[in-house]
Amino acid sequence: MGAVLVAGGAGYIGSHAVKALRRTGRDVVVYDNLSAGHLAAVRGAEFVLGDIADTARLRQVIRRHGVTSVMHFAAWLAVGESVRDPAGYYRNNVIGTLALLEAVVAEAVPAFVLSSTCAVYGEPERTPIAEDHPTHPINAYGETKLAIEHALPHYERAYGLRAIRLRYFNAAGADPEGDLGEDHDPEIHLIPRAIAAARGGPPLRVFGTDYPTPDGTCLRDYIHVTDLADAHLAALRALEGGGASQAYNLGNGRPHSVLEVVAAVERVAGRPVPTSVSPRREGDPAVLYASTERITRDLGWRPGLSDLDAIVGTAWQWHERHPAGYGERQS
Ligand SMILES: NC(=O)c1ccc[n+]([C@@H]2O[C@H](COP(=O)([O-])OP(=O)(O)OC[C@H]3O[C@@H](n4cnc5c(N)ncnc54)[C@H](O)[C@@H]3O)[C@@H](O)[C@H]2O)c1
């Protein structure tokens, strides 16, 4: 088996996947433009600074390192920003990914794992959401991911590329060994923002307390980043063993409200999380959680770290040890 190219491997989820791959002894090449990632998050793998839009460079890297599979994490992922700057999101997430795919098929790489998202579903018609739920994204971010999901079966028919699309719900937590964690700038995710509030940062804004849920706040599905990394290994094993292309949800299947997350952070931190209440955000469904029956049935994957306090605990530990995140900012 050749090397795995991890596009976006200097980012939050990609870096955890790289660690999991290295643990299984795979050779890994991280390819990242560091627009949002951190060099310090790349451990034990080759690093190439580059943009996924650069097909020629990608072809060189694939050849030089004997790459036989690709995991693709490199994308922008802020929903609100995608609404304000759809052109940038289509350029980076769609045009960029098509350029990466061009290199992949030109070099006859046969296996591709895509980071997709529950944002492809849009407003849920029913929960838990299974993979056959209609896909009607309600923002440009979700549309860019769905555009690539729609392209992949055509690439398979024409060029033989098999692909697994992993639709993550809310990625959360940090490497339990403390090596890696979440360091987005700006941070848009609930758990690190709640942790920042507990550590003396600005109060956590709770968007909407009048949803039709038990405590009035939104319910979401938090999946530990190490479980996501393990699912990538399972997907790669399946593809490399000749398995079929497929889309799989990745969640922990148990929804938690914003206030439950706040309470979990308070328990883990032993400190209060100051909050302020803001109106609902447009396009925030009341309830989003996954059915993961398909990936359990097909690939034998199930979440290992599904307890909310355990998820929050790993994140808290990382932020305690790394108050400035990775401590370097790319401009
Ligand atoms: N974080 C979540 O909760 C979540 C949920 C669903 C899906 N996803 C998807 O998972 C993937 C990874 O998310 P993350 O939280 O690790 O994000 P991240 O921003 O931490 O990581 C993305 C990485 O890709 C790199 N990158 C972006 N554009 C690039 C380009 N044009 N060329 C080369 N490198 C580029 C960035 O520098 C960064 O290192 C994304 O595709 C995202 O859409 C994330």
The ligand as an SDF file (V2000), in Angstrom:
LIG
                    3D

 44 48  0  0  0  0  0  0  0  0999 V2000
  -15.2950   21.1030   12.1440 N   0  0  0  0  0  0  0  0  0  0  0  0
  -16.5030   20.5790   11.9260 C   0  0  0  0  0  0  0  0  0  0  0  0
  -17.3480   20.5180   12.8420 O   0  0  0  0  0  0  0  0  0  0  0  0
  -16.8750   20.0430   10.5770 C   0  0  0  0  0  0  0  0  0  0  0  0
  -18.1810   19.5470   10.3900 C   0  0  0  0  0  0  0  0  0  0  0  0
  -18.5220   19.0250    9.1310 C   0  0  0  0  0  0  0  0  0  0  0  0
  -17.5920   18.9890    8.1190 C   0  0  0  0  0  0  0  0  0  0  0  0
  -16.3460   19.4960    8.3120 N   0  0  0  0  0  0  0  0  0  0  0  0
  -15.4000   19.4530    7.1840 C   0  0  0  0  0  0  0  0  0  0  0  0
  -14.1980   18.8570    7.6360 O   0  0  0  0  0  0  0  0  0  0  0  0
  -13.0630   19.4190    6.9790 C   0  0  0  0  0  0  0  0  0  0  0  0
  -12.0320   19.8100    8.0080 C   0  0  0  0  0  0  0  0  0  0  0  0
  -12.6080   20.7000    8.9540 O   0  0  0  0  0  0  0  0  0  0  0  0
  -11.7210   21.3180   10.1300 P   0  0  0  0  0  0  0  0  0  0  0  0
  -12.6090   21.6970   11.2430 O   0  0  0  0  0  0  0  0  0  0  0  0
  -10.5720   20.4170   10.3840 O   0  0  0  0  0  0  0  0  0  0  0  0
  -11.2070   22.6490    9.4150 O   0  0  0  0  0  0  0  0  0  0  0  0
   -9.7850   23.3750    9.4970 P   0  0  0  0  0  0  0  0  0  0  0  0
   -9.9870   24.7540    8.9720 O   0  0  0  0  0  0  0  0  0  0  0  0
   -9.1920   23.2140   10.8490 O   0  0  0  0  0  0  0  0  0  0  0  0
   -8.9240   22.5140    8.4670 O   0  0  0  0  0  0  0  0  0  0  0  0
   -8.9660   22.7160    7.0770 C   0  0  0  0  0  0  0  0  0  0  0  0
   -7.5390   22.7020    6.5730 C   0  0  0  0  0  0  0  0  0  0  0  0
   -7.5470   22.8620    5.1460 O   0  0  0  0  0  0  0  0  0  0  0  0
   -6.5810   23.8250    4.7840 C   0  0  0  0  0  0  0  0  0  0  0  0
   -7.0370   24.4370    3.5200 N   0  0  0  0  0  0  0  0  0  0  0  0
   -8.1700   25.1720    3.3020 C   0  0  0  0  0  0  0  0  0  0  0  0
   -8.2190   25.5440    2.0140 N   0  0  0  0  0  0  0  0  0  0  0  0
   -7.1150   25.0370    1.3960 C   0  0  0  0  0  0  0  0  0  0  0  0
   -6.6070   25.0750    0.0710 C   0  0  0  0  0  0  0  0  0  0  0  0
   -7.2370   25.7670   -0.8920 N   0  0  0  0  0  0  0  0  0  0  0  0
   -5.4500   24.4380   -0.2080 N   0  0  0  0  0  0  0  0  0  0  0  0
   -4.7800   23.7560    0.7630 C   0  0  0  0  0  0  0  0  0  0  0  0
   -5.2060   23.6900    2.0390 N   0  0  0  0  0  0  0  0  0  0  0  0
   -6.3600   24.3250    2.3530 C   0  0  0  0  0  0  0  0  0  0  0  0
   -6.5080   24.8020    5.9390 C   0  0  0  0  0  0  0  0  0  0  0  0
   -5.2750   25.4880    6.0110 O   0  0  0  0  0  0  0  0  0  0  0  0
   -6.7060   23.8510    7.1350 C   0  0  0  0  0  0  0  0  0  0  0  0
   -5.4680   23.3370    7.5900 O   0  0  0  0  0  0  0  0  0  0  0  0
  -13.5950   20.5580    6.1250 C   0  0  0  0  0  0  0  0  0  0  0  0
  -13.6830   20.1010    4.7880 O   0  0  0  0  0  0  0  0  0  0  0  0
  -14.9800   20.8200    6.6950 C   0  0  0  0  0  0  0  0  0  0  0  0
  -15.8490   21.2860    5.7040 O   0  0  0  0  0  0  0  0  0  0  0  0
  -15.9650   20.0150    9.5110 C   0  0  0  0  0  0  0  0  0  0  0  0
  1  2  1  0
  2  3  2  0
  2  4  1  0
  4  5  1  0
  4 44  2  0
  5  6  2  0
  6  7  1  0
  7  8  2  0
  8  9  1  0
  8 44  1  0
  9 10  1  0
  9 42  1  0
 10 11  1  0
 11 12  1  0
 11 40  1  0
 12 13  1  0
 13 14  1  0
 14 15  2  0
 14 16  1  0
 14 17  1  0
 17 18  1  0
 18 19  2  0
 18 20  1  0
 18 21  1  0
 21 22  1  0
 22 23  1  0
 23 24  1  0
 23 38  1  0
 24 25  1  0
 25 26  1  0
 25 36  1  0
 26 27  1  0
 26 35  1  0
 27 28  2  0
 28 29  1  0
 29 30  1  0
 29 35  2  0
 30 31  1  0
 30 32  2  0
 32 33  1  0
 33 34  2  0
 34 35  1  0
 36 37  1  0
 36 38  1  0
 38 39  1  0
 40 41  1  0
 40 42  1  0
 42 43  1  0
M  CHG  2   8   1  16  -1
M  END
$$$$
